[in-house]
Amino acid sequence: MSPEPGPFLPRRLLFMLGLTLWLVLSIKLEIIALTFAKLGLDPGSALTLLMTSLFGSAINLPLFTIRTSAPPEAVEPAYRELVPPPAHLFSGQTRVAVNVGGCLVPLFFSWFLLQHNAIASSTLILAVAVVAAVSYGLSRPIAGLGIAMPILVAPITAALAAIVLGGEQRAALAYIAGSLGVLIGADLLRLKDIRHLGAPLASIGGAGTFDGIFMTGLVAVLL
């Protein structure tokens, strides 16, 4: 979960264009395509999914508004040009939204995988619960910024859970458990903490698609 990003600065635009080019080349070179092949997608479908997730990460759909405490002192981001500070003044309320690329796309893709893979309900629930518990335990609210968690914790946990529980369906289980586990543990169960973040907007799945939920699932499959 993250507060609303600031203006789309030129350096950030160059970064996003470079990332897009890297993704296209990766698929052509079958680096990322290998991951999607394990999930039953051809390179064309994989590219469509990646682009939808990338550009969807800029879209936040508002859900509701809650009253929150005063914002803390300003926190300087490590990379100001890539993660600029919030552009809107805090007014005592935080608008909670859902991010399209970082939340809805992983949810729909997880549903797609469930329809095409025979994963037992008990196995799915256990794997997701394990990742959610680890994500909740190791995630921390950072005032003025959002919810932070070590980037490889969830993928490694999801991969291990899938290896132990998944059998022939371990690739699909790794993606689903990684995606849903982070969404539940580091976002939904942390909603109570946004009252103290001092952010005008908190976006579920909005930490950025390529360092958040969507890529967590893909890295889990690779691992």
N, C-alpha and C positions, 0 to 999 in steps of 0.2 A: 504494500500500500504506500502511496506517496502523495505529498501535497501537489497542488497544481504547478506545472512548470511555467517558467517565464517565457519571454518572447523567443521566437524561433530565430536565433542569432545566426549570422552568416557562417561562423565556424561550425556551429552545430549542423547547419544544412550540409556543409561539405563532409562532415563526419557521417551523416545519414546517407549521402550519395555514395561515399566510399564503402560504407557497410553494405549498401544495396549491390554495388558492383562485386564486392567480395562474395556475397551470397550467390549471385548469378554464376560467377566463376567456380565457386565451390560445387554447385550443382552440376555444371558442365564437366568438372573433373571428378565427379562422383564421390566427393567427400561427404557432403550432407545427403546426397542422394542415397548413399549406402544406409544411412539412418532411416530415411523414409521407406526404402525398399523393405526393411525389416518390419515396417508398419503397414505394408501393402500399398504404397503409393508409387506411381511412376514419376519420373523427373518433372513432367509438365504439371501434374497435380501438386507436387511438392513445392514448385516455384509459386504457383497460385496461392497456396496456403501461406507460404512465407511472406509474400508481398501483402496479402490481406492482413496478416498479423503485424507486419512492420508499419503500414500506413494506418491500420486501426489503432495502433498505440497512441496516436495523436487525438483520438476521439474518446471523450468521457461523457457517459450518459448519466445525468443527475438522478438520484433516487430520493433523497430526503435531506433535511437540514436539522442539525442539532446545535444547541447552545453550548459553547465551550469556554474555557478559561482564557485569560489574556495571553497573548503570544509571548514567548521568552525572548531573551536577547537574540539578535540576529546571529545566525550560524553561517560562517563562510564555507561554501562548498569547496571540495578539493580541486574540482575542475570547473571553474566558473563559466567557461565558454560552452561547456557541454551540459551542465546542469545549473542553469541560471536560477536566482532566487525567485520566490513567488512574485507575480506581477501585480496582484490585487491586495489592497489593504485589508487587514484582518478587522472584522467588525463585531466580534463576539459570537459569531456563528461559523460553523464548519459545514459545508455542503458535501455530502457523501455521494459519490458517483461510482459507476462501474466502467472500467476501461475495456474498449472493444477488443483491441489486440492482445492485451495482457490477461484478460479474464474470459470474455465471451468466446473468442476463437479457441482457446484451449478447452473450454467446456464443450463446445460443439464437436471438436475433433475427438475428444475423449468419448463422447456419445457415439460418434461414428465408429471408433475402434471397438466399443462394447457391442455394437450391432454386428461386427464382422469377426469377433473373436469369442470363443466359448470360455469365458472366465466365470468361475463359480462366484456367487454373491458373497459367500463367506471369505473367500480368498481376496476378493476386491476390497471388502470392508476392512479386513485386517491390514492389508498393505497400505491403504489410504490412512488408516488410523495410526499406523507406525510413523509414516512420514509426517502426518499432521502433528503428532505429539512431539517429535524431534524439532519440527519447524517452530512450534509454539515455544518450546523450552529454550531454543537458542536464538530466537528473534528478540529484538529489543526496540522499543519506541525511542526515537531520537527527536527531541523537541525542535520544531521548525523544519524538519526534513521528512520524517516518515518512519516506517518500520524497516529495520536493517537486520540482515542475517548473513552469516558466512556463505559465500556463493556456491560452494561445492557440497555443503552439508546435505541439502535435500536430494540432489541427484545421486550421491553415493548411497544415501539411505534407501532411496527408491530402487536403485539397481540391486542392492543386496536383498531387499525384500522380494523383488521379482525373481532373483536367482533361487531363493529359498522356496518361494511359494508358487511361482508362475508356470513351471514346466515348459511346454511348447509355446505357451502364450506369454512368455516372460517379457518380450519386447513391448507388446501392447500394455501389459500390466505395469511395466516400468514407467512408460509415458503417463498413463492415467494416474498412478499413485503419486508420481512426482508432481504433476500438475495440480490435481485435486488436493493433495496433502499440503502443499504450500498455500494454496488458496484458502483452505480451511484453517490451518495452523498459524500462518503468518499474517493473514488478512482478516478473515471473518472473526476468529477468536480474539483478535487484537482491536476490534472495533471500539471496545470500551476505552482503549488508550488514546483514541483520537481527541478526546475531550481535553487533553493536556498537551497537545502538539502545537497549538497556536497556529494552525494552518487554515486558510480560507476554503480549501477544498481537499478532501481525502479521497483518492481514487483507488478502488479495489482492483488489484492487478495492474496498477498504474506506475509501478516502479520502473517501467520500461520493458518492452517485450523481450529484448535481447539480453537483458540481465535479470529477467524475472521469470514468471511462471512458464511461458511458452518454451523458452530455451532450457529451463529446468527439466522438462519432460524429454527433450531431445538429447540432452547430455546424459540423462539417466539411461536412455536406450543405448547410447554409445558405450557407456560403462558396462 
